[in-house]
Amino acid sequence: MKRTLLLFCFFGSFFYARSQSYFGFRDDNYAGIQSALFNPSVIVDSKYRADVTIFSASATGQNDLYGFNFAEVLDGNYDIQTDASKNIKTNNRGNVNFDILGPSFMMNITPQHSIALFTRVRSVTGLIDVNGQLIDELNKDLDVSNSFLIQGGNPNGVSNSWAEIGASYATIFLDEEDHFIKGGLTVKYLLAGVNGYISGNDLSVAFNKNNANPALSEYYSTGTLKTAASYDYQNGNDPKFSGASAGVGLDLGFTYEYRTNCHTCIGNRYKFKAAASVTDIGKINYKNITENTYNLAGRVTQDDIDNAESIFEFFDTHYTKVASRTGIKANLPTALHTNFDWNIDNKFYLNLSTDFSLVNAKNINGTALPNSVTFTPRYETRQFSFYVPVTYMEFSGTQVGTGFRAGPLFVGSGSLISNLFSNTSKACNLYVGLKLPIYQNYN
């Protein structure tokens, strides 16, 4: 529905996002490369002589405005206005994240040293501090809409997509009878995709409904808005990955293991494991990006919105451009990850992992990672693992999922159980992957 374009005009069509993916599976000692994405130290002293990932993908979306019954959504007759629960605030938030891993591998060079190479494409999108009442009003059909006046505030949104070619190295620093420490580093070449953002200041929107002719209904607005896109939309160019804009990223991680049960364990040598890492340190230099600032004082009709080709064309046509600049750097979603894993016995584990953003999401073009905490009971063997992650997400609350690994295949969701049994679920996550594992000679 093109009426939703107005939402994009004042609060952005872009979303910022984060790195939460592979819930439950990433803590498995047999996760391999997928675990190394969060902490590169895991590739040394792993359960694999080599791990080759053919393909894996993870997708996550969440918000704090609408709660859904996903069983009814899948039936195809779901009406967001009448069926969804609502939590309308002046600072609602939402995000979407896609993480695709292409052909990749990790292997031991020696028992003390390991390397990995991976290819990856990521898209992180999100929006914060948006007035939920405006979103709700714009989701209504014109025939049931009413006139309104809403203070929009200072919404901030950003979208960033890029490709990565990464190389990891990890080594063992300490290997004693009870104590074990290892560390790892990943260096990533970043190939820029699409970067865009919208940031508003003191926005307000008033809607005056024309009952006789809804197409002539009017929207009056005030405030200023910054917009930017990394591709030349004004000349009709399409978004694409570009070698002209690139960057370098770093991941750094360490793992400590307390190995008091090594003389009895079958499989893992530790009783307790603690790990910490910082990922996505770096920026992408978008040389050709153009940022425009608009004065939004004025009015548009519903017909203007319906006939707009894009949000950028809409701004250029109906509002006054007051400033412009080119060349912007986009930060990666730098985050601190921690992981605590307790080996209850040889096959049962309890895991606690956290993700904390090191970027202020209120910054213009600031790609940030909302905080999350995940508790995961796990059953793990060489050929099979099963896990039930319970995650508190900063935006959407608590989500319960499940997943499994069976030889080369792994499938899971960080929200499946919640989506099946909750009428007000605010998040959805799915992931799947296929790999060729070459195990160590021991169990």
Phi, psi and omega per residue, in radians:
M1 nan 2.131 -3.082
K2 -1.222 -0.244 3.086
R3 -1.064 -0.519 3.119
T4 -1.149 -0.241 3.088
L5 -0.989 -0.556 3.141
L6 -1.087 -0.658 3.051
L7 -1.020 -0.757 3.121
F8 -1.122 -0.651 -3.084
C9 -1.098 -0.696 -3.032
F10 -1.783 -0.318 -3.105
F11 -2.313 0.098 2.994
G12 1.575 2.443 3.012
S13 -1.576 -0.004 -3.070
F14 -1.779 2.753 3.137
F15 -2.378 2.539 3.039
Y16 -1.691 2.737 -3.029
A17 -2.565 -2.882 -2.995
R18 -2.633 -3.085 -2.968
S19 -1.695 0.145 -3.136
Q20 -1.115 2.050 3.099
S21 -2.805 2.829 3.133
Y22 0.983 0.790 -3.134
F23 -0.995 2.308 -3.138
G24 1.457 -0.938 -3.082
F25 -1.156 -0.647 -3.050
R26 -1.124 -0.313 3.131
D27 -1.593 -0.141 3.106
D28 -1.153 2.377 3.093
N29 -1.159 -0.211 3.095
Y30 -1.870 0.317 3.128
A31 -1.276 -0.466 3.065
G32 1.133 -2.222 -3.042
I33 -1.071 -0.635 -3.135
Q34 -1.063 -0.598 3.067
S35 -1.295 -0.588 3.140
A36 -1.144 -0.369 3.084
L37 -1.110 -0.425 -3.127
F38 -1.789 -0.372 3.118
N39 -2.768 1.860 -3.053
P40 -1.180 -0.246 -3.119
S41 -1.201 -0.287 -3.060
V42 -1.209 -0.278 -3.021
I43 -1.296 -0.326 3.110
V44 -1.678 2.567 -3.066
D45 0.940 0.725 -3.129
S46 -1.611 -3.101 3.125
K47 -1.456 -0.031 -3.092
Y48 -2.025 2.452 2.838
R49 -1.268 -0.626 3.057
A50 -2.713 2.580 3.113
D51 -2.350 2.076 -3.135
V52 -1.972 2.042 3.064
T53 -1.626 2.167 3.073
I54 -1.398 -0.795 -3.121
F55 -2.942 2.491 2.936
S56 -2.652 2.697 -3.134
A57 -2.607 2.541 3.094
S58 -2.399 2.429 3.105
A59 -2.346 2.352 -3.130
T60 -2.398 2.370 3.025
G61 -2.426 2.484 3.102
Q62 -2.760 2.812 3.091
N63 -2.721 2.968 3.089
D64 -2.073 0.276 3.135
L65 -1.736 -0.904 -3.069
Y66 -1.943 2.389 2.991
G67 -1.917 2.324 -2.982
F68 -2.046 2.642 2.866
N69 -1.713 1.754 -2.989
F70 -1.188 -0.457 3.074
A71 -1.102 -0.699 3.104
E72 -1.291 -0.602 3.100
V73 -1.031 -0.737 -3.114
L74 -1.200 -0.355 3.094
D75 -1.232 -0.338 3.055
G76 1.600 -0.022 -3.111
N77 -2.034 0.518 -3.060
Y78 -1.480 2.269 3.112
D79 -1.928 1.979 -3.054
I80 -1.079 -0.524 -3.097
Q81 -1.293 -0.664 -3.068
T82 -1.768 -0.430 -3.024
D83 -1.777 -0.507 -3.078
A84 -1.434 2.537 2.962
S85 -1.364 2.671 -3.037
K86 -2.239 2.463 3.069
N87 -2.277 1.295 -3.011
I88 -1.352 2.177 3.106
K89 -2.348 3.001 3.065
T90 -1.426 -0.158 -3.101
N91 -2.373 0.894 3.081
N92 -1.172 2.750 -3.043
R93 -2.440 2.702 3.075
G94 -2.746 2.799 3.129
N95 -2.807 2.780 3.078
V96 -2.444 2.462 -3.082
N97 -2.458 2.248 3.044
F98 -2.110 2.356 -3.098
D99 -2.407 1.944 -3.080
I100 -2.061 2.182 3.114
L101 -1.849 2.143 3.107
G102 -1.583 -2.840 -3.141
P103 -0.936 2.207 -3.049
S104 -2.665 2.756 3.085
F105 -2.687 2.728 2.975
M106 -2.331 2.639 -3.115
M107 -2.768 2.746 3.041
N108 -1.433 2.308 2.949
I109 -1.492 -0.867 3.013
T110 -2.443 3.026 3.074
P111 -1.029 -0.368 -3.094
Q112 -1.723 -0.194 -3.014
H113 -2.433 2.437 3.114
S114 -2.458 2.718 3.102
I115 -2.311 2.847 3.055
A116 -2.615 2.599 3.012
L117 -2.289 2.405 -3.140
F118 -2.545 2.728 3.018
T119 -2.103 2.441 -2.969
R120 -2.679 2.492 3.025
V121 -2.179 2.311 -3.076
R122 -2.298 2.548 3.029
S123 -2.386 2.088 -3.118
V124 -2.157 2.227 -3.031
T125 -2.456 2.527 -3.136
G126 -3.019 2.954 -3.062
L127 -2.553 2.359 3.096
I128 -2.275 2.831 3.042
D129 0.985 0.720 3.079
V130 -1.765 2.459 3.111
N131 -1.264 1.946 -3.085
G132 -1.111 -0.451 3.118
Q133 -1.121 -0.665 3.126
L134 -1.167 -0.755 3.091
I135 -1.019 -0.772 -3.111
D136 -1.129 -0.720 3.123
E137 -1.128 -0.689 -3.093
L138 -1.293 -0.321 3.076
N139 -1.417 -0.177 3.127
K140 -1.381 2.627 3.019
D141 -1.245 2.629 -3.100
L142 -1.023 -0.579 -3.072
D143 -1.260 -0.248 3.099
V144 -1.999 0.020 -3.140
S145 -1.275 2.721 3.045
N146 -2.206 2.787 3.068
S147 -1.107 2.569 -3.127
F148 -2.680 2.824 3.004
L149 -2.321 2.101 -3.040
I150 -2.277 2.301 2.995
Q151 -1.449 2.006 -3.038
G152 -1.424 -0.438 3.102
G153 1.381 -2.389 -3.018
N154 -2.241 1.177 -3.130
P155 -1.177 2.641 -3.118
N156 -2.470 2.181 -3.139
G157 -2.417 2.644 3.135
V158 -2.639 2.548 3.035
S159 -2.239 2.381 3.139
N160 -2.519 2.249 3.060
S161 -2.320 2.503 -3.117
W162 -2.804 2.879 3.049
A163 -1.912 2.587 -3.138
E164 -2.186 2.447 2.870
I165 -2.094 1.975 -3.001
G166 -2.040 2.562 3.053
A167 -2.236 2.226 -3.100
S168 -2.065 2.573 3.034
Y169 -2.394 2.416 3.112
A170 -2.468 2.591 -3.138
T171 -2.499 2.860 3.120
I172 -1.653 2.229 3.122
F173 -1.662 -0.594 -3.073
L174 -2.558 2.265 3.120
D175 -2.466 1.512 3.096
E176 -1.916 -3.100 -3.049
E177 -1.062 -0.758 -3.092
D178 -1.875 -0.319 -2.996
H179 -2.192 2.423 -3.082
F180 -2.492 2.284 3.127
I181 -2.348 2.372 3.066
K182 -2.427 2.752 -3.137
G183 -2.476 2.776 -3.120
G184 -2.644 2.772 -3.127
L185 -2.395 2.409 3.030
T186 -2.110 2.296 3.029
V187 -1.958 2.287 -3.045
K188 -2.194 2.285 2.952
Y189 -1.564 2.237 -3.030
L190 -1.887 2.095 3.079
L191 -1.751 2.043 -3.007
A192 -1.160 2.448 3.010
G193 -1.880 -1.801 -3.117
V194 -2.166 2.258 3.030
N195 -2.162 2.290 3.082
G196 -2.649 2.651 3.126
Y197 -2.672 2.782 3.072
I198 -2.417 2.317 3.129
S199 -2.427 2.119 -3.091
G200 -1.808 2.751 3.125
N201 -2.418 2.091 3.093
D202 0.925 0.895 -3.118
L203 -1.467 2.583 2.963
S204 -2.549 2.586 -3.115
V205 -2.369 2.257 3.035
A206 -2.086 2.378 -3.121
F207 -2.027 2.206 3.103
N208 -2.022 1.869 -3.039
K209 -1.335 2.374 3.035
N210 -1.804 1.758 -3.059
N211 -1.174 -0.556 -3.112
A212 -1.255 -0.674 -3.129
N213 -2.473 1.608 -3.071
P214 -0.976 -0.481 -3.142
A215 -1.132 -0.379 3.127
L216 -1.692 0.151 3.029
S217 -1.040 2.500 -2.966
E218 -2.027 2.554 3.050
Y219 -2.060 2.161 3.089
Y220 -1.877 2.385 -3.062
S221 -2.401 2.742 3.003
T222 -2.425 2.889 3.115
G223 1.930 -3.080 3.089
T224 -2.203 2.729 -3.083
L225 -2.524 2.289 3.012
K226 -1.734 2.333 3.065
T227 -2.285 2.659 3.101
A228 -2.685 2.592 3.055
A229 -2.539 2.488 -3.043
S230 -1.524 0.023 3.105
Y231 -2.162 2.763 -3.030
D232 -1.467 1.365 -3.123
Y233 -1.180 -0.498 -3.088
Q234 -1.136 -0.448 3.090
N235 -1.807 0.269 3.037
G236 1.430 0.207 3.129
N237 -1.273 2.547 3.111
D238 -1.628 2.661 3.068
P239 -1.076 2.478 3.097
K240 -2.842 2.790 3.051
F241 -1.220 2.474 -3.028
S242 -2.381 2.249 3.071
G243 -1.280 -0.229 3.124
A244 -1.248 -0.423 3.105
S245 -2.058 2.134 -3.056
A246 -2.616 3.138 3.125
G247 -2.962 -3.124 3.128
V248 -2.263 2.403 3.110
G249 -2.195 2.756 -3.140
L250 -2.334 2.521 2.924
D251 -2.175 2.471 3.141
L252 -2.411 2.284 -3.100
G253 -2.601 2.730 3.121
F254 -2.405 2.656 3.115
T255 -2.391 2.348 3.045
Y256 -2.062 2.378 3.088
E257 -2.193 2.366 3.058
Y258 -1.788 1.960 -2.866
R259 -1.921 0.874 -3.107
T260 -1.271 -0.270 -3.104
N261 -1.863 0.373 -3.041
C262 -1.129 -0.499 -3.077
H263 -1.347 -0.200 -3.134
T264 -2.074 -0.335 -2.996
C265 -1.272 2.616 3.015
I266 -2.024 1.962 -3.077
G267 1.908 -1.785 -3.091
N268 -1.424 2.505 -3.055
R269 -1.586 -0.182 -3.040
Y270 -1.736 2.692 2.958
K271 -1.650 -0.644 3.134
F272 -2.463 2.444 -3.137
K273 -2.275 2.363 3.044
A274 -2.240 2.358 -3.097
A275 -2.440 2.630 3.084
A276 -2.531 2.560 3.140
S277 -2.698 2.747 2.966
V278 -2.125 2.178 -3.086
T279 -2.059 2.787 3.046
D280 1.041 0.869 2.972
I281 -1.496 2.072 3.127
G282 2.561 3.093 -3.115
K283 -2.479 2.769 3.017
I284 -1.955 2.269 -3.124
N285 -1.626 1.797 3.087
Y286 -1.542 1.707 -3.022
K287 -1.225 -0.523 -3.016
N288 -1.790 0.087 -3.100
I289 -1.206 2.499 3.117
T290 -2.109 2.194 3.074
E291 -1.807 2.225 3.105
N292 -2.054 2.473 3.064
T293 -1.972 2.249 -3.079
Y294 -2.049 2.484 2.923
N295 -1.549 2.050 -3.024
L296 -1.599 0.171 3.086
A297 -1.123 2.079 -3.128
G298 2.687 -2.914 -3.118
R299 -2.462 2.655 3.012
V300 -2.394 2.802 3.106
T301 -1.814 2.908 3.066
Q302 -1.066 -0.605 3.119
D303 -1.137 -0.641 3.074
D304 -1.059 -0.729 -3.137
I305 -1.167 -0.786 -3.091
D306 -1.123 -0.482 -3.085
N307 -1.657 0.003 -3.109
A308 -1.276 2.421 3.117
E309 -1.419 -0.589 3.124
S310 -2.749 2.915 3.138
I311 -1.168 -0.567 -3.126
F312 -1.221 -0.758 3.081
E313 -1.094 -0.630 3.128
F314 -1.083 -0.821 3.127
F315 -1.085 -0.819 -3.080
D316 -1.090 -0.550 -3.082
T317 -1.409 -0.667 -2.915
H318 -1.935 -0.123 -3.088
Y319 -2.322 2.864 -3.072
T320 -1.603 2.188 3.079
K321 -1.446 2.139 -3.062
V322 -1.884 -0.242 3.122
A323 -2.797 2.724 3.136
S324 -2.697 2.526 3.050
R325 -2.651 2.814 -3.125
T326 -2.210 2.765 3.103
G327 1.417 1.733 -3.083
I328 -2.309 2.472 3.020
K329 -1.748 2.352 3.122
A330 -1.919 2.172 3.119
N331 -1.324 2.686 2.964
L332 -1.380 2.825 -3.136
P333 -1.357 1.227 -3.095
T334 -1.000 2.323 -3.072
A335 -2.595 2.656 3.030
L336 -1.763 2.225 3.113
H337 -2.041 2.393 3.006
T338 -2.192 2.677 -3.095
N339 -2.576 2.243 3.115
F340 -2.225 2.117 -3.029
D341 -2.206 2.156 -3.128
W342 -1.930 2.076 3.093
N343 -1.500 1.701 -3.084
I344 -1.130 -0.834 2.950
D345 -2.533 -2.716 -3.009
N346 -1.210 -0.411 -3.028
K347 -2.184 -0.211 -3.066
F348 -1.970 2.377 -3.053
Y349 -2.370 2.677 2.934
L350 -2.136 2.262 -3.058
N351 -2.193 2.449 3.026
L352 -2.240 2.078 3.134
S353 -2.216 2.628 -3.134
T354 -2.352 2.659 3.027
D355 -2.263 2.110 3.141
F356 -2.149 2.244 -3.137
S357 -1.251 2.461 3.022
L358 -1.929 0.248 3.137
V359 -2.161 2.409 3.080
N360 -1.384 2.007 -3.077
A361 -1.167 -0.263 3.130
K362 -1.418 -0.196 3.100
N363 -1.162 2.494 3.067
I364 -1.115 2.268 -3.090
N365 1.067 0.541 -3.125
G366 -1.678 1.755 3.090
T367 -1.330 2.057 -2.988
A368 -2.259 2.764 -3.137
L369 -1.896 1.908 3.053
P370 -1.053 2.569 -3.073
N371 -1.244 2.583 3.081
S372 -2.647 2.688 3.079
V373 -2.321 2.274 -3.102
T374 -2.194 2.239 3.026
F375 -1.927 2.202 -3.019
T376 -2.333 1.899 2.865
P377 -1.242 2.458 -3.037
R378 -2.518 2.381 2.953
Y379 -1.863 2.214 -2.993
E380 -2.414 2.222 2.955
T381 -2.317 3.140 -3.098
R382 -1.079 -0.732 -3.055
Q383 -1.730 -0.244 -3.007
F384 -2.621 2.423 3.013
S385 -2.402 2.612 3.085
F386 -2.441 2.397 -3.042
Y387 -2.556 2.695 3.135
V388 -2.279 1.508 -3.125
P389 -1.309 2.351 3.046
V390 -2.044 1.990 -2.969
T391 -2.110 2.284 2.922
Y392 -1.664 2.039 3.123
M393 -1.833 2.409 -3.033
E394 -1.003 -0.608 -3.092
F395 -1.506 -0.811 -2.866
S396 -1.901 0.058 3.124
G397 1.443 -2.661 -3.044
T398 -1.536 2.288 3.097
Q399 -2.201 2.492 3.136
V400 -2.090 2.255 -3.131
G401 -2.285 -2.963 3.096
T402 -2.814 2.809 3.117
G403 -2.989 3.011 -3.135
F404 -2.628 2.758 2.979
R405 -2.139 2.230 3.120
A406 -2.274 1.670 -3.097
G407 1.085 -2.084 -3.073
P408 -1.442 -0.166 -3.038
L409 -1.879 2.405 2.970
F410 -2.381 2.457 -3.092
V411 -2.488 2.463 3.110
G412 -3.025 3.123 3.125
S413 -2.696 2.432 3.056
G414 -1.472 -0.001 -3.057
S415 -2.455 0.136 -2.981
L416 -1.007 -0.840 -3.090
I417 -1.129 -0.745 3.090
S418 -1.071 -0.750 -3.119
N419 -1.135 -0.544 -3.127
L420 -1.367 -0.584 -2.960
F421 -2.039 -0.117 3.137
S422 -1.792 2.472 3.061
N423 -1.569 -0.090 -3.048
T424 -2.326 0.697 -3.119
S425 -1.278 2.344 -3.071
K426 -1.963 0.167 -3.137
A427 -2.535 2.721 3.063
C428 -2.541 2.289 3.132
N429 -2.439 2.389 3.075
L430 -2.466 2.542 3.023
Y431 -2.625 2.710 3.139
V432 -2.712 2.630 3.120
G433 -2.834 2.796 3.124
L434 -2.371 2.272 -3.124
K435 -2.424 2.906 3.069
L436 -1.996 1.660 -3.088
P437 -1.472 2.373 3.025
I438 -2.056 1.818 -2.961
Y439 -1.351 2.771 2.944
Q440 -1.118 2.791 -3.088
N441 -1.207 -0.416 3.114
Y442 -1.592 2.930 -3.121
N443 -1.275 nan nan
